[in-house]
Amino acid sequence: MLVTAALTVEALLITFHPALERILFGGKFADYSFLIPLFGLVTVFESLALSYTAVLSAVRHPELIFRSVMITAPLSLAVGWFGISQWGLQGAVLSFTAAAAISAAARRSLAARWLADRQEAG
């Protein structure tokens, strides 16, 4: 449900980002309005990560959530440094989005590993 809502908002941002920029900023940042949908992707990735976090919390394995943070934090910092140093503002937005994707991928991977281990044991 949360992912569906995030995807719906993302579709709206992709479609209406120029109009949204004009409404919010009066055209001041029209050259950068293409970044608005990239920020919307953060919501999509975070909703996915939240789903996996809820699963790991429900099965009482917070150490896997901590492990995912320990994996994603240095990767996100490296991606951020590289993106900003190479592309400035666009790199910052891209890095922010990539960090959310990395977080979702790490949590999905750890949740899938937990599930596979559980199926092998049972």
C-alpha positions, -999 to +999 in steps of 0.1 A: +000+000+000+027+024+010+048+016-021+017+020-043+011+054-029+047+064-034+046+052-070+014+072-076+030+104-063+061+097-084+040+094-115+024+127-107+058+143-101+071+130-134+041+143-152+036+177-135+071+187-123+073+219-144+039+231-132+047+222-096+079+242-098+060+272-112+034+269-084+059+266-056+087+288-068+073+310-096+097+298-122+128+308-103+142+272-104+127+262-138+161+250-150+162+225-121+126+213-122+138+179-136+152+172-102+118+171-085+110+135-098+144+123-086+135+135-051+102+116-055+121+084-061+135+087-026+100+082-013+096+051-034+129+036-022+122+046+015+088+030+014+104-002+001+131+000+029+104+006+055+085-026+044+116-047+049+124-029+082+089-038+094+094-074+085+128-076+103+113-058+134+083-081+134+106-112+135+126-096+163+159-092+144+169-056+150+205-065+145+198-070+108+185-035+106+216-022+123+237-043+099+220-027+070+227+007+083+264-002+088+265-013+052+247+016+037+262+045+057+297+043+042+284+035+007+260+065+009+288+088+020+310+077-008+283+081-034+274+115-020+310+127-021+315+115-056+282+128-069+286+163-054+322+166-065+314+156-100+280+172-107+272+197-080+235+201-072+224+175-097+249+151-081+236+158-046+201+149-057+213+118-075+233+108-045+204+113-021+183+091-044+210+065-047+215+064-009+178+056-005+181+028-032+211+014-015+193+013+018+163-005+003+185-030-014+205-038+017+174-043+038+158-064+011+189-085+009+191-091+046+154-099+049+157-124+020+187-140+036+169-143+069+139-159+052+162-183+032+180-193+064+147-199+082+134-221+054+165-242+054+163-246+092+126-255+092 
